[in-house]
Amino acid sequence: MPAKETSRWSETSILVCLLVYRSINACLVKTYFSPDEYWQALEVGHKITFGYGYLTWEWDVGLRSVLHPAFFAALYKVLDLLGLDGGSVFIYAPRVLQAIFAALGDLYAYRFALRLFENQLVANWTLFLSVASWWNFFCSTRTLANSTEASLTIMALYYWPFNTHSGEHTRSFGDKVLGTSPNKQGSLTLSLAIASLTCIFRPTAAILWLFLGVALILGYIRDGKLASVASTLISTVLIGGIAILGSAILDSTLLYDHWIMTPLNFLRVNVLEGISLFYGSSPWHWYLSQGIPILFGIYIPLVLYGIWRSCKATTSLNQGLKSQVLGLCLWVLVVYSSLQHKEWRFLYPILYPLLPFGADTLYAWFLSPKGWQKSRTAWAVVLVLLVVNGVMACSVHLKNMEPVDMWFLTCEPPLGNIDASKYEDESDIFYKNPEAFMISRSSKVPESRNSKSTYGDGSHLLLFDVLVPTLKPWLTSSGYNEVTAYI
């Protein structure tokens, strides 16, 4: 049904509130989720700005662009100039910077829902689901490229000029509901510009945009719009080429001492050489059995029912657009499931586009002449969603951490002509005989060029409890006593 003519906050007011909320969110979540929060972002940014910092093997072989770490490098530079290059401000500033992207992700989920359903209440529910999402609270403010990619993806999707079936074109993102209408090509240009950033951050993001690009071109061919096909291809080549060239210049200027094409290196190492499998493989159903439940949590029944409603209502408003969005998410899920190396966060970009379908479920359930605000059932559902998501987000993840100097085991893969079947990384060697490893390495300097620490001379050791019995003789002889245990 058409958008309701209801009063609503201005998007500026919504964004301000989201920025405050996500900034608080960023300061509350104090644990780490993935090492990539540091080794692919903060540590690299620190290296760029201050000239020192630990770089993992990925940066030695030129696997990743410095575009994402450059945001944090610029932030560090500003803090350095202001004399704030230490203490709590220096620690929390990157998270607060990431909170800006998180807030934009929330806002554009709201805007995308408004474009998708053209219904103010569905958009409001989408915003609620995004803000209340346990996964967003846990992950959106983390300095992971995936978090930024997810926010940029929903922004680019909002501007994408979907060309749907049977000549159906959805209202542009600047229609009566949303503002002033721009031209279609302008929306494509802006969408491609944002999408190119996601592909520079993570080359696998191209999987998502390949689907949309092919669908758009086939739609133009079906409608006989050959000029639109040509302009789309030209725009893609120009914007994509500028993005790749700009990234290469940035890479060679800030970090690498030679001309390098990181997307090609990424594909060569992870796909052709299969190095990603060194870090684990999962069965084809892993995203269905673990990935989706982790990302969506209690929202799963809401989203599934909303999808069913959209599939059943074959003549509803913007049905072609909804079908294409669902097809896109299914495509990403199928392709990612076919890849052996899987992680929860890889699916993050499809969270925001699917939230409007869960919101449509809530809208349908609480559609009442009295308004959902007066429905006790509606408020009960809101309370349950908040409590469940809050427990999931807070019970495990809101714990204090302090920065310390440390040494740690590495797990660098077998690069080059090394026989992978006989290769053992440092962690493999350690677990074969932990005590012998600690004895033999306790006075040696690590081979890594990025570290000056020594093994075995730290004031504290952090290790899994199952290793304590094995290492007990060495721990005792080295003067270590158990201080605490973390559960």
N, C-alpha and C positions, 0 to 999 in steps of 0.2 A: 504494500500500500504506500502511497506517497508520504513524504516526510510530514510529520505533524508540525503544525504551526504553534509550537510551544516555546515559552521563554527559555533561554539557555544562557549560560555564561559565555562571555566572549572567549575566543581561543587564546587570547593574550592572558586573561585571568587564569584559564585552565593551565597554561604553560607555566606561569609563575608558581602556582600551587604544586605542580608536578616537580618543578626544579627544587622547591623546598623539601618536598617529600623524598625525592630520590637522593638529595644531599644528606638528609638524615639517615636514609637507608644505607648510603655509602659508608657513613661513620659507624653504623651499628654492626655491620657484617665485618668481622675482624679476622676470620679464618682465611685459609687459602683453599681453593677448589682444585686447581690444576697448576703444575709448575709453569705452564705457559703464561700465566698471569705475570710472571716475573721474567722468565728467560726469553720470551718473545715480545716483551713490551717494556717494562720498567728498567730492567738491567741494560737493555740495548739503548734506551733513551738516556740513561745515566752515562753509558760509555760515549755516546755522541756528544753530550754536553760537557762532561768533566774529563773525558779521556781515559777513564779506567772503569772496569766492570767486567763481570764474567760473561763471556760469549760461548754459547753451546756450539756443537758441531754444525748445526744448521746454518749458522752465520759464517762459518769457515768455508763452506761449500757454496755459499750464495743462494740458499734455498728460499729466502724470504726477503720481501721488500722492507725497507725501513720506513715506509709511509706511515704505518700505524705507530711504531715507536717514536716517530718524529713529532707526533702530537705531544708526547710526554717529554721529549727532549726540549721542545719549545717552552713547555711549562717549567721544566727545571731551570732553564736559562732565565726566565722571568723571576723565579724565586731566588736564584743566585744573585741577580742584579739588585733585588730588594733586600738582600741579606737574610733570606729565609731558607737557606740551603741546609737546614738541619732541624731536628725536633719534630713535633707532632704535625705542624703545618706541612712540612716536606713529605711526611708519610701519608697524610690523608689527601693532599692536593690532587694526586692522580685519580683517586677514587671519586673525588668531587667533580673532576673534569669528566670522568666517565659517566657521572650522574646526569650530565647534560645530554649525552646520547641516549641514556635510559629514559629521560623525560621526553625526548623527541620520539622515542619508540612508542611510549604510551600515547602521546598526542596523535601520532599518525595512525595508530591502531584505531583510535576514535574517529579520525577523519576518514580512514579507509572504510570503516563500518558505515559511516554516513553516506559515502559514495556507493557502497555495495547494496545497502538496503534502503537508502533514502528515507530513513526513519530515525528521528531524534532520540527516541527511547532506546532503540537498539544500540545506537552510538553511545548513549549514556551507560548502558549495561556493559558494553565492550570496554569502556574506560574503567569501570569498576572491576571487571575481571582482570584487566591488565595490571591495575594497581594492587589488587588483592592476590595476584598470582604468587604462589610460594617460590616458583622457579625464577620469576622476574626479581623478586626480593633477594633471592639468593645469588643470582648470576648477572643481572643487568648492569650493576655498578662495578663489576669486576673488570680488571684491565685486560680482558681477553679480546682477541680479534673477533671471536665469534659473537661477543656481546655487541660490539660496534657494528658488525656485519648484519646482525638481526635488526637493529634499529634502522640502518641505512636501507635494508631490503624493504621494509614496510614503507619507508619514505618513497623509494623508487617505484614500488607497486602502486602507491597512491597516484603518482603522476603518469603511470603507464597508460598509453592510449589503446586500451583493449578493443579489439575488433572481433565481435562475437558473431554467432551463427545467424543465418537467415537475414542478413543485413542489419541485425539489431546492433545499435550503438548506444552504449550507456551515456548518461549525461556526463559531461566533462566535470572534472573536479572543481571547476569554478562556476557551477550552475547556480540556479536561484537559491538552492539550499546553502551553498558553500561560499558564494561570492561572485566575483567578476569572471566571466568565461574567457580563457585564453584560447589560442588556436591549438589544433591537435599536434602539429609539428613541434610547437614549443614545448608541449608536455613530453613528447618523445625525447627531445633534446635534453631536458632536465632529468628525466628518468634515466636515460643512458649515462649521463654524467655521474649520477649517484651510483648507478649499477656498476660502472667501471671501477669505482673505488672499492666496492665489495670484492670484485675480482682481483684487484691488486692486493687487498688484504689476504684473501684466500682464493686462489685460482679455482678451487672446486665450486665456488659460487657461480661459475659460468654454466654449470649444469642447470640451475634454475632459469637463468636468462636465455639459455638455448631454447627451452620449451616455449617461452613467451615470444621470442623472436621468430621462431618457425611458425607459431600459431598466427602471429600478426601478419607475416608475409603471405601465408596460405590464405588468410582471410582477404587480403587485398587482391590476390590472384583470383580467388573465387568471385569477388565483386567486380573484376575487370579493371582494377585500379593499378595499372602498371606503373604509372608515374609515382604512386605512393610506394610501390615496391622499390623503385630505384632510389627515391629519396631516403627511405628507411635504411637501405644497404649503405648508401653513401654516409649517412649520419653515423651509422654503427662503425664503419671503418674509420671515419675521421675522429670521432670521440674516443673510440677504443685505442686508436693509434696514438693520439695525443696523451692519453692516460698511460700507456705503456712507455712511451718516450719520456714523459715527465717523470715517471717512476724510476726509469733507468738513470736519468740525470741525477735525481735525488739520491739514489743508492750509491752511485759512484762519487758523489760529492760528500755525503755525510759519513759513510762507513767503509764501503769497499774502495780499494785503491785502483780499480780497473773497471772498464765498461762491462756491465753484466746484465743479463736478462733473467731475472729471478723466476718469472712464470715458467719459462722453459726448463730451468733447473729443477723447479718443483715437480714438473711432470716427469722429467727424466729420472730423478732420484726416487720419487714416491710411486710412480706408476710403472715406468719401464724397468727399473731396477728392483722394484718391490720392497724398498727399504721400510715403508710404513708397516709392513707385516712383522718386522722385527719387534714392534711395540705391541703386538697382539692382534689376534683375529677373532671374530665372533661369528656365530651361525647366522644364516639369512634372516631368521625371525627375531633377531636381537632387538631391533628398533621397535618391533611390535610388542615384544614381551617385556622390554625394559625401557627403551628410549621414550616412547610415547607416554607410558605411565609415569615416568619421572618428570617429564616436561609439563604434562597437563594435569596430573594428579586427580583431584576430585572433580576437575572440569570435564573429564572424559565423557560421562553420560550426557552432559549438557551439549557438548560439541557433536557427539554422535547423533543425538536427537535433532539438533539443528540441521545437520547434514541431511538426515532423512527427510525432514520437512522440506528442504530446498529441492531435493531430488524428486519428491512426490509432487510438488507444486510446479508442474511443467510450464505453466503460463504466468507465473508470478513476475513482478517487476525485476528487471535486470537478471533474468534467469540465465541468459547466456554468459553474463559476467560471472555469476556465482559458479556456474558449471566449469568455467575456465579456471577459476581460482582453485576449486576442488581438484580439477585435473592436474593443475600445477603442483599442488601439495602431494597428490598421489604419485606423480612423476618423480619428485624429489625423494619420496620415501622408497619407491621401488629401486631407483638408481643407487641411492646410498646403501640400501640393503644388499645390493649385489656386490658392493665393495667389502672386502674382508675386514679391513680395519675400521672399527666403529667406535664412536664416543657419543654420549648423550648430547653434548653441546653442538654437535654437527647439525642436529635437526632444529636448532634454535630458530633459524629464519622462517620456519613454517608455523611457529607458535602464534605470532601476531595475526597473520591472515586468517587463521582458523577461529580465533576468539570471537569474531562477530557472529559465527554460527551458534556458539554457545550462548551469546547474548540474545540472539533471536529466540532461543528456547525460553530464556527467562522472560523476555517480552511477551511471548505467547502465553506462558503460564500465568502471568500476573496482569494480563490485559483486563481491565475492569473500569466501568464508568466512574468508580470512586477514585481511581488512580492507585498505582501500586504502593504509594507512600502510606496509604491507609490500610493496606492488607497485612494482617498479622502473619500470614503464611510467607509473604514476600520478605518481611523483616526476619522471620525465622531462618529462611534460606540464606539471606545475607549474613546473619550471625554465624550460621554453621560454616559457610564458606570462609569467613574471616577467621574463625577459631581454628578450623582444620589447617588452613594455610599458615596461620600464625604459629601454630605448634610445630608444623613441619619446618618452617623457616628459623624459628628461634631456639628450639630445644637442643639442636645440635650445633648450630653454626654461629651463634653469638658468643664467642669466647675471646678473651684477650690474647694478644700476641705481642711480643717485643722484638725489635731488630737486634740480632747478635751476629758476630763474626763466626763463621762455621766452615767446616769442610764436609764433603758429602760424597757418596758413591756416584759415579756416573754410569751411563748406559749408552755410550756412543755406538752406532751401528757399524757393520762391516762395509765401509765404503771402498770404491775402486775395485781392485782385482783380488781383494781378500776373499778367501773361501768361506762363505757364510756357514757351511756345515761344520767347520772346525773352529769358528770364531767364538771367543769368549770375551764379553765385555767385563768391566771392573766389578759389576754387581754379581755376574756369574762366578767370577773367581772368588769373591768374598763368600758366597753361599756354599761353595764346594767345601770350604774349610774356614769358617769365620775366625777361629782363634789363630790359625797359622797366618791368615791374611793380616790380622792386627799386629801380630808379633813381627812379621817381615816388613810391614809398612809403617810401623809406628814412628820411625825416625827419618822416613824418606819424604822428599818434597814431591807433591803430585806433578805429573808430567804436563798437566794443562798449563798453557802459557798464560792463562787468565788468573791463576791463583798463586798466592805466595804462602798459603797456610801449609802446615805439616800435619801428617796423620798422627793420631794418638796423643797429642799434647793439649787437647782441649780440656777446659774445666768441667764440661758436662758431655755426656753421651746420650743421644736419643735413639732408641732401638726398639724393635718389636719384642714383646715379652717372651715369645717362644725362643728367642736367641739368648736370653739370660742364662739358662742352664748350661748351654754350650760354651758361652764366653765367661762363665763364672770364675774359673781359675785365672784367666787373664785380667778380668776386672778387679779381682781381689789383689793380685800382685801389682797392679798398676795404681792401686789406691782409690778405686771407684766404689762408691756405695750408692744404693738405691735411694733416691730422694723422693720421687713421686711416680705415680702411674696415671696414664690418661686412658679413659674409657670412651 
